[in-house]
Amino acid sequence: MNGSLLNAADYFTNATPGNHKPRSTVNHFGGSVGGPIAHDRLFFFFDSEWVRIALPIVTPTIVPSAAFQQYVLQQLASASVPFYQQMFSLYGNTSGTPTAVLGCPLGAAADGCANRQSVSHSSDDHEQVQTVRVDYNINPSDTAWFRFQSDTGLQAAWTDPINPVFDAFSPQPLYSFAAGHTHVFSQNLVNYFNPAFSWYESLFGPSNLQRTLSAFPIVLQGTGANAFTPIGGLDNTWIQGRRASRFFINDNIAWNRGAHELRFGTIPVSSA
């Protein structure tokens, strides 16, 4: 285990007034159990493994000051005010160190339009893998096994420094099934039959797309070195990813005669 209690904050976090050490966690744990179901005939095995990771992130941002927000609202037509009020509300904390912005309309106070912050936040990743296997001794000439595995979790694709409503995640579940059958024809001739199937999904986007779009349907980004930090997330197109499945069969027959061995078979494969 590893985490915030055991790790010090970096130099830049400590050097920024009002900043705090971001949360960090690395936990890896699991266990397994197995044994006979029927004596010398049927056996089982189960394994579970879990990973919990929160990576510390310190992001410099430039946000509109309260004075600039009030100035903008006063210049707008009444019909446009609700949209900008909604946008400004997403910034939350707008305090920080005043920083100059080119073209600031607040008179001589060119540094009154924006504040520079250093935001401490964390990503959130976790994964869990469960494996189940059963082995079956059918008779002295035939044995079989079956295995199912589930690999699920959540990967942080984008951790937004302005508002967590724009955070994006990627679940990426993987499910697989495999089996095997071995038949012994004689001491020199054996056949192996191994079918398998896997399904994988890789999607990227916010946990609640409609809530994200309702909060702010576009990405608002300025230009230049002193522009405000973009609001609306990394990308309002939100890559949806794809799914893939694969099925294959491995059927081999092996002939062994002393120091010589001959194998032949077919492996048809299909995927989507």
N, C-alpha and C positions, 0 to 999 in steps of 0.2 A: 504494500500500500504506500501511496505517496500523495501529498496534498498540501494545502495552504498552511497548515499548522507546522509543517516540517520545512517549508521553503521560504526564503526571504524575498521581499519585493526587489525588483531591479532598480538600478540607479535612477532612471528617468521617472519611475513612479514616485520614489522618495523625494525627488527634486521638485516635484510639482505640488504647490500648496493646495490643500484640500482634496488631493487624490488619495486613493486607497488601494491596497493590494488586491488584485483580482482573485476570484476564487479559482483554485486549481485542484484537481483530483485525478489520481490514477489508481484505480482499484481493480485487481485481477484475482478472481476466486472461482472455485468450482469443486466438483467431486464426481466420483463414479462408484457404481455398485454392479455386481454381477454374480452369477452362480447358476447352479443346476435347477431346472424346473422338473425334469424327470431324470432319474439317475442314469447316467451314461447315454442318454438319448437326446435330451433337449436342454439347451443352455441359453441364458440371456445376459446382456450387458447394457448398462445405461451410463452415459457420461453427460455432464452438464458443465459448461464453462461460461463465465460472465466477465465482461470488461466494462468499467465505468471510467470515462475520461472527461474532464473539464479542463480545457487548455486556457491559460491566462492570456488575455489580449488587452493591450493598452493602445488606444487609437487617438491620435490628435485630431481635433475637429474645430471648425469655425462656425459659430451659430449666430443668428441675428439677435442683436440686443433687444431688450424690452422697449427702449426708446425708438429704435428703428421700426419695430413691429407697429408701434402706435402711429408713427409717421406714415407708414404705408397704408394703414387702415383709413387714415384721414384723407388720403388722396384718392380713394376708390369711389366708384359709383356704388350706391347702396346694394345693387344686385350682386356685386362681386365680393362684398364684405364677408359673407358666410364661408365662401371657399377659402379665403386667406386666413380667416380665424381658425378654420379646421386645420389648415397647413401649419400655422404657427403653434397650435396646441400640441402637435406631434413632437416638437422639440423638447418639451418639458423644461428641464433646467437650461436657462440661457445665460447663467452667470459665467464668469471667467475673467481672463486677462484681456483688457481692451486691445484690439488690433486694428491697424489702419486698413481701410478698404477703399480702393480707387473709385472715385465718383460718389463718395458718401454725401448725401444731401443735407446732413445736419450741420450746416455752417462750417465754422472753423474746426469743429470737433470731428476731424476725419477718422478718429479712432472710436467714435461713439456708435457706429453702426453694427459692429461685430465684436464678439468675444471669442478668445481662443481657449479651448478646453483640452484636457487629456482624460479621455473616458476609459475607466477600468471596467471591463466586462469579461465574460467567459463564453467559450463555445460549449456545446453539450453533445457528447458522443457516447453511445453505449452499444454493446453487442452481446448477444447470447447465442450459444451453440449447444443444441441438444442432439445426442446421437443414441439411437437404439439399435441393437443387433441381436439376432436370434440365430443360433446354430442348432442344426437338427441332424442327428445320426439316424438315417432312415433304416438302413440295414448295413451289413458289412460291405456292400458294394456301392452304396449310394449315400452321399452326404449333401446337405444343402445349408445355405445361410441367407439371411435377409437383413438388410441394413437401411434405416431411414435417418436422414439428417436434416435438421432445420437450423438455418443460420439467419437470424433476424437482428434488427437493431436500428439505430438512427445515427446518421452522420451529418454533422453540421456543414452545410454547403456555403452559408453566408451568415455572419453574425453582425447585425447592423449596429453601429455606434449611436445612432440617433434615437431609434425606437425599436423595441423587440418585435413589434407587429410586422416588420419587414424581414425578420430572420427567415432563412430558407434552409430546408432539411432534405435529406435523401435517405429513405428507409432501406432500399436495396436488399430485399429478402431473397434468400436462396434456399430452395428445397430440393433434395435429391433422394432417390431410391435406387438401391442396387441389390442384386441377388446373385446367387451362384449355385450351380448344381454340378457335382462331380460323380461320374459313374465309372467304376472300374470294371472293364470287360475281362481283363486277365492281368497277370503280373507284368505284361509288356504293353498293354493297351488301355489308355485312359481318355475319357472325354470330359472337357470343361465347358459349361454353358453359363454365360454371365451377361444377363440383360441389365440395363441401367437407364434411368431417366432423371433429368434435372430441369428445374425451372428457376429463372432469375429475372428480377425486375429492378430497373434502375431509373427512378423518377426523382426529379428535383423541383422544389417549390416550397412555398410557405405552408405551415401546418393547416392554415385556414385561408384559402385563396380568396374567397369572397370577403372575408373580414379585412384582408390586406388591401384589396382593391377598393373597398368602401372607405378605408382610412385615407388612401391617396392613390388614385388610379394611374399616375404617371411617375416617371423619374424626373425630378427637377434638379438640374445640374448647371452650375455656372462655369465660367471659364476664367483662366488666369490664376496666378499664384495665390491670391488672397480671396478667392471666391468662397462662398459658403459651401460647407460639406453637403454633398448630394442628399436629397431626401426622396424617399420612395423605394429604397432598396437598391440592390445591385443591378437588377435588370427587370423591368416591368413585363418582359415577354415571358419570363419563367419557363425555362426548358423543362419539358415534360418527360424526356427520356424514352426508354423503350423496354420491351420485355423479350426474353429469349427462352426457348426450351430446346432440349436436346434428348434424343433417344438413341441408344445404340445397343447392339448385341454382339457379344464375342463368343463364338462357338469354335472350340479347338479340339482336335483329337491328337493325342500324343502316343507315339509308339517308341518303346525303349527296348534296346537289345544290347545289353552290356554297356560298352562305352559309346554307343551310337543312339541318337534320339532324333526322331522325325516328327515335326508338327505341321499341321495344315488345318485351315478353317476359313471362315468368312467373317467380316466385320461390317455389316450394313450400318450406315449412320444417317440420321435425319435430324435437322435442326430448323428452328424458325426464330 
